[in-house]
Amino acid sequence: MPNNNFFNIFIYILGIALTVALFATVIAFGATIFVLSFVYVFVPLLVIAFFRWIWLRFKYKDERITYYKDK
């Protein structure tokens, strides 16, 4: 029985295709998880930090910020 028959070539190509498909799926899934975590975690934190910065800017509009080492 020869080593390079149709069935061996078919299994080899199928294995390569499944490996490439698995890597593409893992990369797409990882990118999706990254985007979802960025949108649902970091964007709200940035929005909250921005509104807090605006609020503190208007709250202490006339005062100068003094640090503890400036005594």
C-alpha positions in Angstrom: 0.0 0.0 0.0 1.6 3.3 -1.0 2.1 6.1 1.4 0.7 8.9 -0.8 -2.7 7.7 -1.5 -5.8 9.8 -1.8 -7.0 9.0 1.8 -3.8 10.2 3.4 -3.7 13.4 1.3 -7.4 14.0 2.2 -6.8 13.5 6.0 -3.7 15.8 5.8 -5.6 18.6 4.0 -8.6 18.1 6.4 -6.3 18.4 9.4 -4.7 21.6 8.1 -8.1 23.1 7.3 -9.4 22.2 10.8 -6.3 23.6 12.4 -6.6 26.9 10.5 -10.3 27.1 11.3 -9.6 26.5 15.0 -7.0 29.2 15.1 -9.3 31.6 13.3 -12.1 30.9 15.7 -9.9 31.4 18.7 -8.6 34.7 17.4 -12.1 35.9 16.5 -13.5 34.8 19.9 -10.6 36.5 21.7 -11.1 39.7 19.8 -14.8 39.6 20.6 -14.2 39.1 24.3 -11.7 42.0 24.2 -14.1 44.4 22.5 -17.0 43.5 24.8 -14.9 43.9 27.9 -13.6 47.2 26.6 -17.1 48.5 25.8 -18.8 47.3 28.9 -16.0 48.0 31.4 -13.5 50.6 30.3 -15.9 53.0 28.4 -18.2 53.4 31.4 -15.2 54.0 33.6 -13.9 56.7 31.2 -17.4 58.3 31.1 -17.6 58.3 34.9 -14.1 59.7 35.2 -14.9 62.4 32.6 -18.0 63.6 34.5 -16.2 63.5 37.8 -13.4 65.6 36.3 -16.0 68.1 35.0 -17.8 68.2 38.3 -14.5 68.8 40.3 -13.5 71.4 37.8 -16.6 73.4 38.3 -16.8 72.7 42.1 -13.2 74.0 42.7 -13.3 76.6 40.0 -12.0 79.5 42.1 -9.7 77.5 44.4 -6.1 76.6 43.7 -5.2 73.0 44.3 -2.7 72.7 47.2 -0.7 69.7 47.8 0.5 68.5 51.2 4.2 69.1 50.4 3.6 72.8 49.6 3.4 73.8 53.3 
